[in-house]
């Protein structure tokens, strides 16, 4: 640019057209900048590298979270974990900037100082060096000041994601309690909190940009005054002044980039802090170094003096000792908090025992690999959670290699095949988020069919019929009978009528086996089990009587209000009929009250240990 100016101003002799200089200048500009050929080439080369780094980092984080133990997932909000998993792009941005920007920037600054020292003089080199030093120094100090502000914004953003995710997942609960307004306000407050933090971040960013610009403009002003003085005294040509302005403008690029780059690094590291924290989390249940695979399983289960507690102040199991022979059904009953669900979690290796041992076919479960153990265990939970995919996808989840005929046979065994064929889309029916488009009984039978497809030797059945109606329960019991053939089954049951055919029943109380035996043996013993059985029988009888009385009262009301009778009959008997219906209704109400009292007494007896449950986390294996 300086040479072009000298040629056009006559400083280099007669005025002439600088064709070569102009073409060279355009060529340089063609290659220069982020939108130039070199910038485009650099960005193109980075595409596969960036994709690889993002893919490996994101997949590694996803795999790591899945390897973490149950206690981690029970103690974390799903929304926050998902937000942290989505920060892989921040680390990828950091890697890209370090690789392609830092080294060229440092080279540009060193070349600029050297060029000014050689081409101009030491004054210009000193100005450039001082401007560079103060620009970088102020950028670093102000970025450190902004770090905490930005961290608050990132945390607020994560909280906003958590509120949004929790509200969407709990959609039905929100509707049940007419809590839309509350959820709207809760999300609005989260957004307001984020925007307040965002305002401070953007304000501090603008303040830092102004400070950086003032430092550079001060250096540019000093350099321009020096150059103008030298031009007016004849020490330099006008072209050198123009060249100085051009060089200083180009020098602003690396300096601005350093400010931007430092902010981007800081932002990327703050954004990725939560993901890096996830990598710091370590699973509490892992394979031993000497763990062996469990290639086959007969289903012989033994608990030997097992002790475990979620909280040291409240033990969950205190010397639990029992055996389940292969091919038998063992039922676990007792009050809530007695340790029934803990038995399942320990057998499935969600937790490790703190004392004693659990053996499967004579092998300590801590001496076999977790994956090989779980391959032989099928779980039918009380609340079945399905993926928001087709029924076929959810059924094949147990065994992706299963054929259509194997899936159909499993569904027939679970008494769900005909029901699925009755859907408009059959096995291609979408089940909705967590399977909400299916009824409770349909989801349970899908879970049973899925377990049949897995074909395990051990079945863990966690109160699968606790919240179902009688007809649906009968279908599920038929499916469970098919499922249990030739397999070892452990059942948690509150409805004792569903386990009368179990080979052995264990009554758990405060983490120990209080009673054991068959249904008839335990009734003859007249202990805890017999007491629970009598309460449930009375409650069921009272509930049935209440239902019959309610139907009878409704029939009498309809008869008293029937307008189809002859007028004379209506005049003579309407009053007495209505009085009789009213008295019957009052008697029915009294019987209903007594029946409800019986049911409440039964429920209190069944949930007598509810306080013990507060010491352990919720959830099912």
LINQUITA-V64539 format. One record per residue. N is the residue number from 0. RES is the residue in three letters. PSI is psi in degrees with one decimal (none if undefined). NEAR is the number of other C-alpha atoms within 8 Angstrom. Layout:
N&RES&PSI&NEAR  N&RES&PSI&NEAR
This chain:
0&UNK&-38.9&10  1&UNK&-41.5&11  2&UNK&-40.4&8  3&UNK&-41.7&11  4&UNK&-43.1&11  5&UNK&-40.0&13  6&UNK&-41.1&15  7&UNK&-24.0&11  8&UNK&-5.2&8  9&UNK&11.5&10  10&UNK&-27.4&9  11&UNK&29.9&8  12&UNK&-154.5&6  13&UNK&146.1&7  14&UNK&129.8&9  15&UNK&167.4&7  16&UNK&117.5&6  17&UNK&69.0&9  18&UNK&-50.2&6  19&UNK&-44.0&6  20&UNK&-40.7&10  21&UNK&-43.0&9  22&UNK&-40.4&8  23&UNK&-39.6&8  24&UNK&-43.9&9  25&UNK&-38.4&8  26&UNK&-44.0&8  27&UNK&-43.4&8  28&UNK&-27.7&9  29&UNK&-36.4&8  30&UNK&-17.1&10  31&UNK&152.7&11  32&UNK&169.2&8  33&UNK&-25.6&7  34&UNK&0.4&7  35&UNK&-179.9&11  36&UNK&-41.6&9  37&UNK&-41.3&10  38&UNK&-41.5&12  39&UNK&-39.7&10  40&UNK&-43.2&8  41&UNK&-45.4&9  42&UNK&-38.6&8  43&UNK&-42.6&7  44&UNK&-29.1&8  45&UNK&-19.3&9  46&UNK&-56.1&8  47&UNK&-33.7&7  48&UNK&-45.8&8  49&UNK&-41.3&10  50&UNK&-40.2&8  51&UNK&-47.5&8  52&UNK&-42.0&9  53&UNK&-43.4&12  54&UNK&-48.5&8  55&UNK&-41.2&8  56&UNK&-46.1&9  57&UNK&-43.7&11  58&UNK&-39.8&8  59&UNK&-41.7&8  60&UNK&-42.0&12  61&UNK&-45.0&9  62&UNK&-39.1&8  63&UNK&-41.8&10  64&UNK&-37.6&8  65&UNK&-26.1&7  66&UNK&-14.2&7  67&UNK&153.5&13  68&UNK&170.0&12  69&UNK&-35.3&8  70&UNK&-31.0&7  71&UNK&-47.4&8  72&UNK&-31.5&10  73&UNK&-21.6&9  74&UNK&1.0&6  75&UNK&148.8&8  76&UNK&131.6&8  77&UNK&-40.4&10  78&UNK&-40.0&13  79&UNK&-39.9&12  80&UNK&-43.2&9  81&UNK&-39.0&8  82&UNK&-41.0&11  83&UNK&-37.9&12  84&UNK&-22.2&11  85&UNK&7.9&8  86&UNK&14.5&11  87&UNK&-30.8&12  88&UNK&-28.7&8  89&UNK&-44.1&11  90&UNK&-36.3&12  91&UNK&-41.0&11  92&UNK&-42.3&9  93&UNK&-45.3&12  94&UNK&-40.1&8  95&UNK&-44.6&11  96&UNK&-41.7&10  97&UNK&-41.6&9  98&UNK&-45.0&8  99&UNK&-4.7&9  100&UNK&-38.6&9  101&UNK&-53.8&10  102&UNK&-48.6&9  103&UNK&-36.2&8  104&UNK&-45.7&11  105&UNK&-38.7&8  106&UNK&-42.6&8  107&UNK&-43.9&10  108&UNK&-42.4&10  109&UNK&-42.3&8  110&UNK&-39.2&8  111&UNK&-45.8&10  112&UNK&-44.1&12  113&UNK&-39.7&9  114&UNK&-46.3&10  115&UNK&-34.7&12  116&UNK&-37.7&12  117&UNK&-48.5&7  118&UNK&-35.6&6  119&UNK&-103.8&8  120&UNK&-177.0&9  121&UNK&-28.0&8  122&UNK&-45.6&7  123&UNK&-42.3&11  124&UNK&-39.8&13  125&UNK&-42.2&9  126&UNK&-46.0&11  127&UNK&-43.0&11  128&UNK&-44.9&9  129&UNK&-44.8&8  130&UNK&-44.0&11  131&UNK&-45.3&9  132&UNK&-51.8&8  133&UNK&-33.5&9  134&UNK&-49.1&12  135&UNK&-42.0&11  136&UNK&-49.7&8  137&UNK&-35.2&9  138&UNK&-46.2&12  139&UNK&-44.8&9  140&UNK&-43.7&8  141&UNK&-33.6&9  142&UNK&-37.5&11  143&UNK&-38.7&8  144&UNK&-36.3&8  145&UNK&-12.6&10  146&UNK&-47.7&11  147&UNK&-36.6&8  148&UNK&-45.0&11  149&UNK&-34.7&13  150&UNK&-38.1&10  151&UNK&-38.3&9  152&UNK&-42.2&13  153&UNK&-41.8&10  154&UNK&-39.9&8  155&UNK&-37.3&12  156&UNK&-40.8&10  157&UNK&-39.0&12  158&UNK&-37.9&10  159&UNK&-43.5&12  160&UNK&-39.8&11  161&UNK&-44.0&13  162&UNK&-44.7&12  163&UNK&-45.4&10  164&UNK&-45.6&10  165&UNK&-38.9&10  166&UNK&-40.2&10  167&UNK&-41.1&7  168&UNK&-35.5&6  169&UNK&34.3&8  170&UNK&-47.9&8  171&UNK&-41.1&6  172&UNK&-40.7&7  173&UNK&-43.6&12  174&UNK&-37.6&9  175&UNK&-37.0&7  176&UNK&16.0&6  177&UNK&45.8&7  178&UNK&22.3&9  179&UNK&-46.0&8  180&UNK&-40.9&7  181&UNK&-43.5&7  182&UNK&-39.2&10  183&UNK&-45.1&8  184&UNK&-38.6&8  185&UNK&-41.7&9  186&UNK&-38.2&11  187&UNK&-39.9&8  188&UNK&-38.2&8  189&UNK&-41.1&12  190&UNK&-42.6&10  191&UNK&-41.2&8  192&UNK&-40.9&9  193&UNK&-42.6&12  194&UNK&-32.2&9  195&UNK&-44.8&8  196&UNK&-38.0&13  197&UNK&-37.5&10  198&UNK&-45.4&8  199&UNK&-37.6&9  200&UNK&-47.8&12  201&UNK&-37.9&8  202&UNK&-45.0&8  203&UNK&-31.9&9  204&UNK&-45.5&8  205&UNK&-38.4&8  206&UNK&-40.7&8  207&UNK&-38.9&10  208&UNK&-41.4&8  209&UNK&-42.2&8  210&UNK&-44.7&8  211&UNK&-43.8&11  212&UNK&-37.7&8  213&UNK&-41.1&8  214&UNK&-46.9&11  215&UNK&-41.6&11  216&UNK&-34.3&8  217&UNK&-44.0&8  218&UNK&-40.6&11  219&UNK&-39.6&9  220&UNK&-43.6&8  221&UNK&-44.7&9  222&UNK&-39.4&10  223&UNK&-40.3&11  224&UNK&-41.7&8  225&UNK&-46.2&8  226&UNK&-41.7&12  227&UNK&-39.7&9  228&UNK&-43.6&8  229&UNK&-33.5&10  230&UNK&-44.1&12  231&UNK&-24.8&7  232&UNK&2.3&7  233&UNK&8.5&7  234&UNK&-26.7&7  235&UNK&159.3&10  236&UNK&165.8&10  237&UNK&-34.9&10  238&UNK&-34.0&12  239&UNK&-35.4&10  240&UNK&-45.1&14  241&UNK&-41.1&11  242&UNK&-38.8&10  243&UNK&-45.5&10  244&UNK&-40.4&9  245&UNK&-44.8&9  246&UNK&-41.1&8  247&UNK&-37.3&9  248&UNK&-39.7&8  249&UNK&-30.7&8  250&UNK&-28.5&11  251&UNK&-28.3&9  252&UNK&-56.0&8  253&UNK&-37.8&11  254&UNK&-44.8&11  255&UNK&-38.9&8  256&UNK&-38.7&9  257&UNK&-43.1&11  258&UNK&-46.1&10  259&UNK&-42.9&8  260&UNK&-43.2&9  261&UNK&-41.0&11  262&UNK&-40.8&9  263&UNK&-40.9&9  264&UNK&-47.4&9  265&UNK&-44.7&10  266&UNK&-43.7&10  267&UNK&-40.8&12  268&UNK&-39.0&11  269&UNK&-43.1&11  270&UNK&-35.0&11  271&UNK&1.3&13  272&UNK&-43.9&8  273&UNK&-37.4&8  274&UNK&-41.4&12  275&UNK&-33.2&8  276&UNK&-34.3&8  277&UNK&-38.6&11  278&UNK&-23.8&9  279&UNK&-23.8&6  280&UNK&136.3&7  281&UNK&138.4&6  282&UNK&142.2&8  283&UNK&-17.2&7  284&UNK&109.0&10  285&UNK&165.2&6  286&UNK&142.2&10  287&UNK&158.5&9  288&UNK&-29.1&4  289&UNK&12.3&5  290&UNK&138.4&10  291&UNK&157.2&7  292&UNK&156.7&8  293&UNK&87.2&9  294&UNK&-36.9&5  295&UNK&161.8&5  296&UNK&129.1&10  297&UNK&-20.8&8  298&UNK&22.6&14  299&UNK&112.7&14  300&UNK&136.3&13  301&UNK&127.8&11  302&UNK&121.2&13  303&UNK&100.7&12  304&UNK&49.7&11  305&UNK&132.5&16  306&UNK&138.1&14  307&UNK&148.8&11  308&UNK&139.5&11  309&UNK&-32.3&10  310&UNK&129.3&8  311&UNK&-21.2&6  312&UNK&-13.8&4  313&UNK&95.4&9  314&UNK&142.3&12  315&UNK&-41.6&15  316&UNK&135.0&15  317&UNK&82.4&12  318&UNK&44.4&11  319&UNK&130.8&13  320&UNK&115.3&11  321&UNK&167.2&8  322&UNK&140.8&8  323&UNK&105.0&12  324&UNK&155.6&9  325&UNK&138.4&10  326&UNK&8.0&12  327&UNK&164.9&12  328&UNK&125.0&13  329&UNK&126.7&13  330&UNK&138.6&13  331&UNK&120.5&13  332&UNK&168.2&13  333&UNK&174.2&11  334&UNK&159.9&13  335&UNK&140.3&12  336&UNK&4.9&12  337&UNK&-12.2&15  338&UNK&9.1&13  339&UNK&-52.0&12  340&UNK&-31.1&10  341&UNK&-35.2&9  342&UNK&-44.5&8  343&UNK&-44.5&10  344&UNK&-38.6&12  345&UNK&-40.2&11  346&UNK&-36.1&9  347&UNK&0.8&11  348&UNK&35.6&10  349&UNK&-29.0&11  350&UNK&161.6&11  351&UNK&146.4&8  352&UNK&150.0&10  353&UNK&-18.1&8  354&UNK&157.2&8  355&UNK&-169.4&11  356&UNK&156.8&11  357&UNK&128.7&12  358&UNK&140.8&13  359&UNK&117.1&12  360&UNK&37.0&9  361&UNK&-4.6&7  362&UNK&130.1&8  363&UNK&130.7&10  364&UNK&-22.2&14  365&UNK&-6.3&9  366&UNK&-0.3&11  367&UNK&157.9&15  368&UNK&146.6&14  369&UNK&-42.0&10  370&UNK&-44.6&6  371&UNK&-32.7&11  372&UNK&-46.4&13  373&UNK&-23.1&9  374&UNK&-24.1&8  375&UNK&4.7&12  376&UNK&128.5&12  377&UNK&142.6&14  378&UNK&128.9&10  379&UNK&98.1&14  380&UNK&167.4&12  381&UNK&-41.9&12  382&UNK&99.9&6  383&UNK&126.9&9  384&UNK&123.5&6  385&UNK&154.8&10  386&UNK&151.2&10  387&UNK&64.8&10  388&UNK&-167.0&9  389&UNK&163.4&11  390&UNK&-40.3&11  391&UNK&-40.8&9  392&UNK&-45.4&8  393&UNK&-36.7&12  394&UNK&-40.5&13  395&UNK&-7.4&13  396&UNK&-30.5&8  397&UNK&-29.2&10  398&UNK&92.4&8  399&UNK&-21.1&6  400&UNK&-0.4&5  401&UNK&140.2&9  402&UNK&167.1&6  403&UNK&-40.5&6  404&UNK&-37.6&6  405&UNK&-38.9&9  406&UNK&-44.8&14  407&UNK&-42.4&9  408&UNK&-40.4&8  409&UNK&-39.4&12  410&UNK&-34.5&13  411&UNK&-41.8&10  412&UNK&-30.3&11  413&UNK&7.2&17  414&UNK&41.5&13  415&UNK&-9.4&12  416&UNK&-50.2&10  417&UNK&-35.6&8  418&UNK&-42.2&8  419&UNK&-41.4&9  420&UNK&-22.3&10  421&UNK&-12.9&7  422&UNK&149.5&8  423&UNK&-37.8&6  424&UNK&5.9&7  425&UNK&-131.9&9  426&UNK&-9.1&9  427&UNK&8.3&8  428&UNK&130.5&10  429&UNK&133.9&9  430&UNK&-9.1&15  431&UNK&174.6&10  432&UNK&122.8&9  433&UNK&21.1&9  434&UNK&25.0&12  435&UNK&-15.7&8  436&UNK&-9.8&8  437&UNK&153.0&8  438&UNK&170.0&7  439&UNK&-43.3&7  440&UNK&-37.5&10  441&UNK&-42.5&9  442&UNK&-39.5&12  443&UNK&-40.4&14  444&UNK&-32.4&14  445&UNK&-41.1&12  446&UNK&-38.8&11  447&UNK&-43.9&13  448&UNK&-40.2&14  449&UNK&-37.8&14  450&UNK&-36.6&13  451&UNK&-39.6&10  452&UNK&-37.0&14  453&UNK&-32.8&9  454&UNK&56.3&8  455&UNK&167.6&12  456&UNK&-17.7&13  457&UNK&132.2&12  458&UNK&129.6&14  459&UNK&116.2&13  460&UNK&110.5&13  461&UNK&88.8&13  462&UNK&47.8&11  463&UNK&-19.4&11  464&UNK&17.2&8  465&UNK&-34.2&9  466&UNK&26.3&5  467&UNK&157.6&9  468&UNK&169.3&6  469&UNK&-43.2&6  470&UNK&-45.7&6  471&UNK&-38.2&9  472&UNK&-37.5&11  473&UNK&-42.6&8  474&UNK&-42.2&9  475&UNK&-38.6&14  476&UNK&-36.6&9  477&UNK&-42.5&10  478&UNK&-38.4&13  479&UNK&-34.5&10  480&UNK&-42.5&8  481&UNK&-41.7&9  482&UNK&-34.9&11  483&UNK&-8.5&12  484&UNK&118.5&7  485&UNK&10.4&7  486&UNK&155.6&14  487&UNK&125.6&16  488&UNK&132.5&13  489&UNK&128.7&12  490&UNK&129.7&12  491&UNK&124.7&12  492&UNK&138.3&13  493&UNK&-29.4&9  494&UNK&103.7&8  495&UNK&-23.0&10  496&UNK&-18.7&5  497&UNK&-7.0&8  498&UNK&18.1&11  499&UNK&-23.9&8  500&UNK&5.6&6  501&UNK&146.2&12  502&UNK&-37.0&9  503&UNK&147.4&11  504&UNK&128.6&15  505&UNK&122.5&13  506&UNK&111.2&13  507&UNK&136.7&16  508&UNK&117.4&11  509&UNK&42.2&10  510&UNK&13.2&13  511&UNK&163.3&12  512&UNK&107.8&12  513&UNK&-36.0&8  514&UNK&152.1&12  515&UNK&150.3&10  516&UNK&-176.3&10  517&UNK&174.3&11  518&UNK&-48.5&12  519&UNK&-39.2&6  520&UNK&-40.9&8  521&UNK&-34.9&14  522&UNK&-40.2&11  523&UNK&-26.4&7  524&UNK&-21.5&7  525&UNK&45.9&9  526&UNK&-140.8&9  527&UNK&-46.2&8  528&UNK&-44.0&11  529&UNK&-38.9&12  530&UNK&-42.8&9  531&UNK&-41.4&10  532&UNK&-45.5&10  533&UNK&-41.9&8  534&UNK&-41.9&9  535&UNK&-38.3&11  536&UNK&-44.6&8  537&UNK&-41.6&9  538&UNK&-41.9&12  539&UNK&-39.0&9  540&UNK&-42.6&8  541&UNK&-40.1&13  542&UNK&-39.4&11  543&UNK&-41.6&8  544&UNK&-41.2&9  545&UNK&-39.6&12  546&UNK&-44.7&8  547&UNK&-43.6&8  548&UNK&-37.1&10  549&UNK&-41.5&9  550&UNK&-41.5&8  551&UNK&-41.8&8  552&UNK&-40.5&12  553&UNK&-38.1&8  554&UNK&-41.1&8  555&UNK&-38.7&9  556&UNK&-41.9&10  557&UNK&-40.1&8  558&UNK&-39.7&7  559&UNK&-25.3&10  560&UNK&8.8&6  561&UNK&121.7&7  562&UNK&8.1&4  563&UNK&-0.6&4  564&UNK&159.6&7  565&UNK&150.0&6  566&UNK&-45.1&6  567&UNK&-39.2&6  568&UNK&-38.0&9  569&UNK&-41.1&9  570&UNK&-37.3&8  571&UNK&-25.6&7  572&UNK&-4.7&8  573&UNK&-46.0&10  574&UNK&-47.6&8  575&UNK&-37.6&7  576&UNK&-43.3&9  577&UNK&-40.0&10  578&UNK&-42.0&8  579&UNK&-41.7&8  580&UNK&-39.4&12  581&UNK&-44.1&8  582&UNK&-41.1&8  583&UNK&-38.1&9  584&UNK&-40.4&9  585&UNK&-43.1&8  586&UNK&-39.1&8  587&UNK&-40.0&12  588&UNK&-41.8&8  589&UNK&-41.3&8  590&UNK&-38.7&10  591&UNK&-40.8&9  592&UNK&-43.0&8  593&UNK&-38.3&9  594&UNK&-41.7&13  595&UNK&-37.9&10  596&UNK&-40.9&8  597&UNK&-43.9&11  598&UNK&-38.7&12  599&UNK&-39.3&8  600&UNK&-41.2&8  601&UNK&-42.9&11  602&UNK&-39.6&8  603&UNK&-38.3&8  604&UNK&-34.0&9  605&UNK&-28.6&12  606&UNK&27.5&9  607&UNK&-25.0&9  608&UNK&26.7&11  609&UNK&-31.9&10  610&UNK&-32.0&8  611&UNK&-20.3&11  612&UNK&-23.1&9  613&UNK&-16.3&7  614&UNK&-0.7&9  615&UNK&152.7&10  616&UNK&157.7&8  617&UNK&167.2&5  618&UNK&168.0&5  619&UNK&149.8&8  620&UNK&none&9
